[in-house]
Amino acid sequence: MQISVIRPNELGPGEQAEWRSMQDSQPHLASPFLSPEFTMAVGEVRGDAFVAVLSEGNRTVGFFPFERHPMGVGKPIAGWVSLAQGVVHRPGTEIDAARLLRGSGLAVWEFEFLVGGQPWFAPYAALEAESVLIDVGGGYDDYLAKVKANAPRTLKMGLYRERKLGRDVGPLRVELHSADIADLRTLMRWKSSQYRRIGRPDRFGQPWVVELVERLHASGAPGCAGLLTMLYAGDTPIAGHIGLRSGPLLAGWFPAYDAEYSKYSPGLVQHLLMAKAAAQDGITQMDWSVSKGDDYKQNLRTSGHMVSEGCVRRRSAGAALHWARHSPVRAAKQYVLDRPRLYGVADRVLRRYGNLRRGAAADSRGDDGAVSS
């Protein structure tokens, strides 16, 4: 196997077509996060984005998109916001992980949402979890029947909140895709506020994330089109979700809502109404990736597939240093995730930390609302 490394913008039309063909032939590689369009969009906003092209003789057999960081550390392309990761390859291709890293100029490759069908990376997985898949291929009524059988209380609450929101605020409507950039910026503002509330890093605090989302929102590429779904009560925007669509598959990405309407469970209401609109528009499956904890999405799922987190290291000084720095953290994370009570405590601590930070920021503000120096 030969391995050559190029920039995403160097992918020619023929290579892009081969990439899509590999995705089409294997359902587990169908995610828009694994598409050439996603990789090329990331290449426009990040200077550390690369693609390893795998070939045997005159035939291309795979594509490995990645980011190259200092000291030979590799990460999935847009790994901080990518929810499907791995090598896109021809069926039956055999890959040696160490050789792949060496050919890509990497000592280490970290992954967090590795899709299935990647046996060369399987020995390096430290954590594994099941994604949330929602099957709406049989229509909305069929989907509701499945949810009712699995989680009747969640469905009952969702339908009740839907009716109450409509009565109290205004008639509900869902726009499956809003092309309005103002709607997208409203969604990003809601999401940033949510990140601060729960004490998590704000993805939209990074300019490259904002630019990437805006680019994909404006894209109509069939393999990776941004789909901004908005829920309105009358003329009031209540909740939204920007996802990525590839034909009949919608991959979840950034859901958010106006916290002023939190008593109506707007995320749950929007999920149900979005599933209805998606089914009517030819979407058959919604992939919400991994949902940890007692999230309502777990009750609304119809199936799932396994994704894994881990790290591949070659025998090198850089890899040894990386192991020394990161292995204790990964072990501690596994320990917490394996114990639901500890996970709940950790989640509450992060939320409390977020509240404390907001309080400290409020205390530092002057009368005009500006942050004091």
Phi, psi and omega in degrees: 000134175257144182231123175236144184249129180228169172277152180305324182286356177269357176292120180275171180304321180294317179294320177298319179295319177297319180301311181296323179298320177297320177295316183297330185275353183218106185305328183289351177254012189283348185303138176297338176294341179260008184277156175296329180296320178295314181300317181291325177295319177296320179300335178284339186243353179228133181276352182258018182268133181219166174226126171270123179261121183260130181220154175230110187066233179263009185249129174282130183242354179185163177225133181235095178280138182203167170252141177251118180252172182305154178062028175075018179275124178252149177223160175301149180298129186054037188304331181294336183229013179260131186251015172208128189220154177143192179264131172269124192213165174287149176304138177085358180291136177250131185231138173262120187299316181296319179293322178299315179296316180299316179293337179268357181076030183242146171263334186218144168226116177269146174218152183232330180231057181288126180284168179288177178071026179236067187299335180292337178260345186306320181295345184260002180285130179257331180230149178218140180211161181260133180284169178257112176250137179241116181265114177243018182295334179271006181099165185293318181298321178296319179296315179299324179296322178293317179295320180298323180289326185267325185214069185299324181293319179296316180296316180300316179296318181298317180291326178293314180295326177299313179294319182293319178298318178296321179289316188281325188248318180158165180304136183272142172212150179241131173256112186299321174221117173261125178273001185284119180296333178295322176296319179297317181291329173297315178300315181296324177295316176300316184293320177299319178297321179296316178303318180293322181298322186261006175073028180253155178300137181278109179302321184279004169282351179260118183305325183292328177292315179302313182295320179297313181297319179295320179298314183287329175299324182276351184274140174248018182301131184298333181275343182196081181253130176292132181237108181260106181261129182239138174254127179241146168246106192066235177259008184266121175289130185250316183207163180205168177206127173255118178235182179239128182252136172229097183059239183274005181251131174245118179265128178292151181217281184235098171268149179198164178209165177284116184299342179297336183251023186298333181294345180266006184050058186298330178296317179293315180298314181297322180302313181296314182288329176293321177300321179295312181294323180295315180299323180289340183259010176094003174283133182252338182216139176241123183252111184260017180055213185268135178234107183272156176081195183270053181282143181299336181298329178298327180280344183258000181285156174245339178196193180189170173221156186277138170234157185224162179234141179178200185204130176260133179229134170275166176281100181201163180296319180297320179293322179296318178296319178299317179300315182298326183280326193250337184299317178300323180294316181295321179296319179295321179297316179298320181299317181291315183295332179283353183234098186307323181295319178294322179299317179298318178297314181299319180296319179294323178297317179297319179295319180295321178298319177299319178295320180295320179296320179295321179295319179295321178294321179295321181294334183271358182278144175277183181297334183272003177088354179278151179286130180289150180283000000 
